[in-house]
Amino acid sequence: MTREDTYSALVRKESTQVFLFTSPTNLPFSFASHPWFVINTHGVLSRWEVLFRKTDWKTSWGHLHKDFFRPFQGIEVFPYIEGLFWNAKLLKEVEGDVALRMAEYIESSPDMYPYNTRYFLTGPNSNTYTQWVLNHFPELDVTLPWNSFGKGYAIKNSITS
């Protein structure tokens, strides 16, 4: 059983869940972490994250992407080279009312997240986006890893919308 199969087994088709994952970033910056959310809405999965690349895709809004990679797969070890991906690590699983509210919030982020068109290694970046979401759900009591560079950008620049 692969790690992706293990995470797929956590999906409950009768409910809404939000999963928070992390993996190392692309080389040569793999000492840093890259987080993303996976939303399960009654068995339908979507992955939400900020990436350094911008694309003109129907489910991309500047640097914010939906379903750019498979839900439980880490990002590429080498940027733009498919086939070798980091392993994902589950940081948090959320269910119930909080998961419903989080899913709605994340799904509305293309219109609300203030940094869709900006990306820097020190922030705003994937960690800034993830922390921005988490700031709206303090009851989760989850902390991004120490190497989530850019997570403090949301707080330092008072992003609360």
N, C-alpha and C positions, 0 to 999 in steps of 0.2 A: 504494500500500500504506500503510495507516494504521500508527501506532505500535503499536496493539493487535494488528494482524496480524503485525507484526515480532516481538512478544513471543510470540504464539501459535506462531510457527514454531520457537521454542526448545523447545517441549514435545516430549518423547520418550515415546511411548506404551508403550514397553517397559521403562520404568524409573520410579523415584521421584526427584523433584527438589524442591528448595525454592528459591524465588525471594524475594529481599528487594527491595521497591520503596519508593520515596518520591515524594511530590508536595508542592506547597505546601498549607498548611492553608486552611480557609475564610477568606474576607475577613471582617473587616478584619485578620486575623492571618496573612496569606499570606506574610509574611517568615519564618515558621517552617515546619518540615517535618513531614509526616505519613507514617510508615512502615507497611508491612503485609507479611505473608507470603502467598505463594501456594504451595500444596502441589500437586504433580502426582503422583498415584498411578496409574500406568499409564493415563494419558490422562484421568483424572477430576481436575478442578481444584477446589480450595477456597481461599477467601481468609479470612485471619484477621487481626483488628485490634481495637484499642480505639478507640472513638469517643466524643465528648462526650455523645451521646444514648444514653439507655437505652430499650430496647424490650422488650415482652413477646412475643417471637418464639421459635419453637421452636429456632432456632439463635443465640440471643442469651442471654448470661449477664451481666446488668447492662450494663456498658459494653463487654464483650467480645463480639464479633460474628463469626460465620462467614457468609460469602457475602452480606453486606449490599450490597456493590457488586460489579460484574463484576470478574473477577480482575485484568485489566491496565489498568483505568481508574482515574485519579486520583479524588480526592474532589471534591465539588461546590465550585464557586467561591463560590457563595452558599449557606449552609446552608438546607436544605429546599426549594431551588428546583432541580428536575430539569432536565436538558438542557444545562447548561454545566459541564464537568468539567475539572480540571487534567490535564495530561499526566503520565503516570507515567514515572519514571526507574528503571532497573534498577541496584541497588547490588551485588547478589551473586547468583550462581547456584551451588547446591550439588547434588552428585550422589553416588551411591555409598552407603557405609555411614553416613556422616555425615548425608546427606539422610534416610535411613530413620530414624535416631535422632531427628533434628530433627522430622520429621513426627509421630512418635509423641509427642514431648514437646509440640509445639504442640497436637496433637489432645487431649492430656490437660490442657491449661491451664485449661479451665473448672472443673476440680476443684482445681487447684494454684495458680493465679495469685491472690495475696492481695488484689488491689485491683479485683476485678470490679465492686464496687459503689461505688467512689470514683473521682472524676475532678476534676482541677484543672488549670488552664493550665500551672502550673509543675511538676506531677507530684503524684500518679501520673496518667499519660496514655498516649497511644499510643506515645510514645518510651520511657516507663518499661517498658511491656509488651515492646516489641521488644528493649530492652537486657536485660531479665530473661531472655528466651530466649537472646540472644547470649551472655550471661554463662555459660551452660551448655555453650557450644561455642567455647571460646577458640581452638581450632585453626583456626577460620575466618579469623581475623585481619581482621575487618571492623570499621570504625568508623562510627558514625552521623555524619551531617554536623554541623557546628558549631551549626547552628540547630535541632537536635533538642532543644529545651528540655524538660526532664523526664527525659532519659536518665540523668542522674546520680542521680536519686531512688532508683533501684534499688540503687545502690552505697552512697549516703549512709545509707540506711535498712536496709542489710544484708539485702536480699532474696536468699536463696540457695535457697529450696526449689523 
